[in-house]
């Protein structure tokens, strides 16, 4: 039976939540497409993207997605842009979605994607489609277009926890990484820090500690944004799959990690670390090493550091996969001129 896809204004969250959660229970989707993430984002940033619903003949949801509609800056002016599961406003998209796509009923992903892409093609109010944080083989990339440009490709560094259970974790790392962790252990009494999981009453003060530890450490610090802090608090408060962990030893706090557990994978979403206690101290490496041991003992399959090209992530990993960021352009004279100019100036689309 053919599926129907249509765009509507975003319903009130009280009515959208049960629809989304009902479909989520029938889907094999990433955490980033579930209601814990989606609901927290919509509530914390008060954004109003459009809802794309793919339904069957009985009106039952087969796929859902959100699309922000905004005029986004390009080299020669602004372009009407649809953004998958984002608003199109960089501030409101600060949570940084990964493993993006459609929330679709298991076994019906292909037909749902085809219906969704047809609905996108039927709209004439956009020139650019942003597909951020998608898998390299995402079927969304089959949409017909004048030009498809990969803006970025990021590794997702991971630790194979089955391998950790079969051998000492440090033995799986490079000699340099082993040496760094062992040197840091000496500055912390020779043992990995102890781990405590936040109880409901701990969430607010521990997140405030994360904000404080991150102050002044990044040029564009998400923790300076009240909306992002609301978002982090909503994640930590609304689902037992989200764990806020605090790492301590005899010297006090070593760090905190905000992690997500989904389908046997522990994913580190946010982190904050105390200042090094010695020139070669690496509190971040110690916290992640302790988390690896913690989740390996609990029988999980992977510990993921999520997308990022940071060297420390690579140093901790035993395997990797990748995510990609794409810009899909329709024909327009302005975008054609931009493409010609970029080619002439040898300036990539990501610049």
Secondary structure as GFF3:
##gff-version 3
##sequence-region A 1 351
A	DSSP	beta_strand	4	8	.	.	.	ID=ss1
A	DSSP	alpha_helix	13	24	.	.	.	ID=ss2
A	DSSP	three_ten_helix	31	33	.	.	.	ID=ss3
A	DSSP	alpha_helix	35	45	.	.	.	ID=ss4
A	DSSP	beta_strand	50	55	.	.	.	ID=ss5
A	DSSP	beta_strand	61	74	.	.	.	ID=ss6
A	DSSP	beta_strand	77	84	.	.	.	ID=ss7
A	DSSP	beta_strand	103	104	.	.	.	ID=ss8
A	DSSP	alpha_helix	109	122	.	.	.	ID=ss9
A	DSSP	beta_strand	128	134	.	.	.	ID=ss10
A	DSSP	three_ten_helix	139	142	.	.	.	ID=ss11
A	DSSP	beta_strand	147	160	.	.	.	ID=ss12
A	DSSP	alpha_helix	161	166	.	.	.	ID=ss13
A	DSSP	three_ten_helix	169	172	.	.	.	ID=ss14
A	DSSP	alpha_helix	175	187	.	.	.	ID=ss15
A	DSSP	beta_strand	194	197	.	.	.	ID=ss16
A	DSSP	three_ten_helix	200	202	.	.	.	ID=ss17
A	DSSP	alpha_helix	203	214	.	.	.	ID=ss18
A	DSSP	three_ten_helix	222	224	.	.	.	ID=ss19
A	DSSP	alpha_helix	226	238	.	.	.	ID=ss20
A	DSSP	beta_strand	242	249	.	.	.	ID=ss21
A	DSSP	beta_strand	252	262	.	.	.	ID=ss22
A	DSSP	beta_strand	265	273	.	.	.	ID=ss23
A	DSSP	alpha_helix	283	297	.	.	.	ID=ss24
A	DSSP	beta_strand	302	307	.	.	.	ID=ss25
A	DSSP	alpha_helix	311	316	.	.	.	ID=ss26
A	DSSP	beta_strand	319	329	.	.	.	ID=ss27
A	DSSP	alpha_helix	333	345	.	.	.	ID=ss28
###
